[in-house]
Amino acid sequence: MEATGIYWYSIYNALSDFYEVNLYNPSQIKGFARVNIRGTKTDKIDAKTIANMLRFGEAPKTSYDNKNRIEMKEYVRFHFRLKSEVINLKRRFLRNVHMIFPGYDQFFSNVFGKTSKAILAQAPTPTDLLEIEEEELFELMKEKSRNHFNRDKTRELREIAKDAITSDFIEKPIIFELEVVLKLIDEMEKQIEETEKRILEIWEKVSDKHYLQTIPGITKLKAAMIWAEIGDVENFSHPDQIVAFAGFDPKVKKSGNKEVISGPNKRGSKVLRCVIGRAVVDARRTNPVIGQYFNKKIREGKHYNTARCAAAKKLIRIIWSVEKNKKPFEIPE
């Protein structure tokens, strides 16, 4: 059957009690159906297309017997959506801050830190900030930052407020939106923490059978997310299959003697690709194997993103190796 959207879950669950059910990716069915030049698409034609695909090769192996992994995968996908929503909300927040208080986002390294949010709660505009006495503002910044800011930084922020050119005619709706968006960000970040807690609770039940977390750069949370996406490595006969599943394989276009290689393909699990990408950033500092390999690519003149993609493939091969051999990661001498 074809894994169409969310609609295959119930049918798969019902049929798997009696039959061995295999799932095709919708993109596979769509690509194979293009052979038909008529462009007609009906349920009967789709069923016939799947039958014809079976004649050309073995159906992909599918197994959803592991309840822990299915639950974790849902939590991981939800976590990814929440993080994406928070990123979009933060972009909107920064846009609004820049409109009513230009230069404020340049003063703080993290506009969403405790000190910054405390100031914006009391003084969202330059005018509001200048109405606060310098000593009072200093005490506020000192308390929230735990003595990180001194009086010079307080005066610097007031100077930014004096020089700011604001958009007064849309000030009220912008301030209202800032308040709402900030509340949404705070609430969603709490839900992200709760989701991570649930992911780790499931991971604790199965982590003793896996060795992902022994690789420097892969935390328990990242290990859980990677396992939720790829499952058991026995499903992959070669690490390059996981590379392709994550969408890190390059695009190759060849015609005659001309060959163009670009990439990554970005066709596969977006969640897995993002988790591996973040793991590479951490592994550069903590994992000498990944760090040296990344630096080697940079010395060869590769772009940062190209080097990061290459290091991601290297990390996937390490993941496949430790899981396949069921041995913890060891730094080679």
Stockholm file with secondary structure:
# STOCKHOLM 1.0

chainA/1-333         MEATGIYWYSIYNALSDFYEVNLYNPSQIKGFARVNIRGTKTDKIDAKTIANMLRFGEAPKTSYDNKNRIEMKEYVRFHFRLKSEVINLKRRFLRNVHMIFPGYDQFFSNVFGKTSKAILAQAPTPTDLLEIEEEELFELMKEKSRNHFNRDKTRELREIAKDAITSDFIEKPIIFELEVVLKLIDEMEKQIEETEKRILEIWEKVSDKHYLQTIPGITKLKAAMIWAEIGDVENFSHPDQIVAFAGFDPKVKKSGNKEVISGPNKRGSKVLRCVIGRAVVDARRTNPVIGQYFNKKIREGKHYNTARCAAAKKLIRIIWSVEKNKKPFEIPE
#=GR chainA/1-333 SS CBCCTTTHHHHHHHHTTTSCCCCBCHHHHHHHHTTCTTCCCCHHHHHHHHHHHHHHSCCCCCCCCCHHHHHHHHHHHHHHHHHHHHHHHHHHHHHHHHHHSTTHHHHCSCTTSHHHHHHHHHCCSHHHHHHSCHHHHHHHHHHHHTSCCCHHHHHHHHHHHHHCCCCGGGHHHHHHHHHHHHHHHHHHHHHHHHHHHHHHHHHHHHGGGCCGGGSTTCCHHHHHHHHHHHCCGGGCSSHHHHHHHHTCSCEEEEETTEEEEECCCCCSCHHHHHHHHHHHHHHHHHCHHHHHHHHHHHHTTCCHHHHHHHHHHHHHHHHHHHHHHTCCCCCCC
#=GC SS_cons         CBCCTTTHHHHHHHHTTTSCCCCBCHHHHHHHHTTCTTCCCCHHHHHHHHHHHHHHSCCCCCCCCCHHHHHHHHHHHHHHHHHHHHHHHHHHHHHHHHHHSTTHHHHCSCTTSHHHHHHHHHCCSHHHHHHSCHHHHHHHHHHHHTSCCCHHHHHHHHHHHHHCCCCGGGHHHHHHHHHHHHHHHHHHHHHHHHHHHHHHHHHHHHGGGCCGGGSTTCCHHHHHHHHHHHCCGGGCSSHHHHHHHHTCSCEEEEETTEEEEECCCCCSCHHHHHHHHHHHHHHHHHCHHHHHHHHHHHHTTCCHHHHHHHHHHHHHHHHHHHHHHTCCCCCCC
//
